[in-house]
Amino acid sequence: MLVKRFRARSCSLALVQVKQTLGEDAAILETRRTSDGVEVLAAAERPGAVKVLRTPASGAAPASGRVEWLVESLRSEGYSDFLAERIAAAAHANLDEQVLEDRHRVLGYARDLLALWLSRPQETTEAGPGLRIFVGPPGVGKTSTCAKLAARHLVDGQRVMLVSADDRRLGGAEQLEGYARVYGIPFRVARNADDLRDFRRQAGPDGVVIVDTPGVGRGDDGLLRHLVDLFAGVAREEIEVLLAADHDLWSLADTLRRFRPLAPGAVGATRTDQAVRRGPLVSALARARIPLAHLGCGPRIPDDLEHADLRRLAAWALPMPEERQEA
């Protein structure tokens, strides 16, 4: 096993180093504050091909009674039994006796592990040009998310174009067109893949093209096939499926399954301010092995759309008791 210590100005930067050096599933053994930032101790069997959890053999107890409290804590937060037991097993397998006595440090390990699990392979920035496509079920908040992201890019001084792919529903594009008028930016309707390619050229190499789509309900296979054709040739990291964070695990997992033909590269979570428990969404994402890119936490534009960096992911996925009390 390769054990390596990483130092950086922030936990987010340190965890990026961990992923780049040891691979996607490196185990975080310990994190601590230093005078000039943070220090993270991580381990892997070999760089680039590791197991994040040293789990027990099939049929064995997932963890000792010393971390059973962690399993119960995660279950109370809505985490699936499978994920709660895997996290507890990782803590028991990777933390030494002294650390296991400190519940605060064990929770810190668990939340860092979750953040590493849910983050993109490489830290990305919203500031760059390119295509941003939002898909999801009806009423999940696609149009408002597009408006928030457009406003954020405009604040950053970027050129933005808003595009609606909703040409089938009466009035489907009107709300997004209204945002474009308020912002004073171009608005287009994409009916086919050629339209989308033309709009990307019109926006130029430095422009941001944000695409809203019609909500795809259960059983609406025809609309889903239309979107698959429309976005043929689009890189998967440019497609983001939106999920409502206040839904139950089974609904979230079903939505991810239904949108699999579009091969989205990430998930954006909406209604996080309404989610009493975070575990259902995290469990669904961990099961599907898809990262979390955005957190929508209210109606304000653009303030209530947050980029899900590692630090923010850790705090949201598993808040410490004092953070829960403050909230």
C-alpha positions, 0 to 999 in steps of 0.5 A: 500500500502506498501512503502519502501525505499532501499539504495545501492551502485548503482541504479542497486543493489537497484533495485534488492532489490526492485524486490526481496522484493516487486515483479516484478512490484513494482512502483518506486516512486523516486530515488536520489543520496546519499553520499555513493550510491543511495536511491530508494523509491518504493511501492507495494500493497503487496509483490510479487503481485503488480501492476506496474501502477495505470492506470485510469479506462477504457475509462478515460484519461490516464494522466493529461495534466501535463505529456502529454509531456512525452507521446509525448516524448515516441512516438517520441522515437518510443514507442507504444501509449499504452506503452507511455500512461501507463508510463505517467499514472504511473508517474501521479499516483505515483509521487507527485506534486513537482516531476512532475514539474521536467521533468528530474526527471520524465524521470528518473522515467520512465527509472527506470520503464522501466529497472525494467520492462525489467530486468530478475527476478533476476540479472544473470551473464554471468560468470557462466557455463552452456548452452547458446542457441541463436535462431532467424530469418536469418541474425540477428547476431546469429553467431557473438553473439556466437563468442562475448560471447565465447571470453568474457568467454575466457577472464574471464578464462572459458572453452568454447565449440562452438556448431552449430545446423545448419547441414541442410544448406550448409556451415552453421557451417563453420563460427562458426568452424572458430571462434573455430579454432581461439580461440583454443576451441572445436567445435561440430555439434548437430544433435539431443538432444542426441548430445547436452546432450553429449556435455554438459557432455564433457564440464564438470560442469564448462564449457560453451556451446554456441549453434548457430542455423540456422535462422528460416524464416517466414513459416519455420515451419519444422525447428522450430519444429526441434529446439523444438525437439532438445532443449526439456528438456532445461531450458527456461532461457538457450534459448535467441531469438535475435531481430534486434533493428533497425526493426519496432514494428510489425516485432519484435512482429511477430518474438517473436510470431513465436519463442514462441514454443521455450519458450525463457527466454530472448531476445538479441538485435542486431544492437542497434548501428543502431537503431535510436529509441529504442521504437519499441523494448522496446514496443515489449518486454513489450507487450510479457513480456520477459526480455532483456539480451544482447545488441549487439552494433557493430562488435567488438569482444568481446567489442560490446556485453554488458550485459543488467544490470539495469543501462545499460537498463535504459540508453539505453531504454530511454536516457536523452536529454544530453545523446542523444546529446553526442551520 
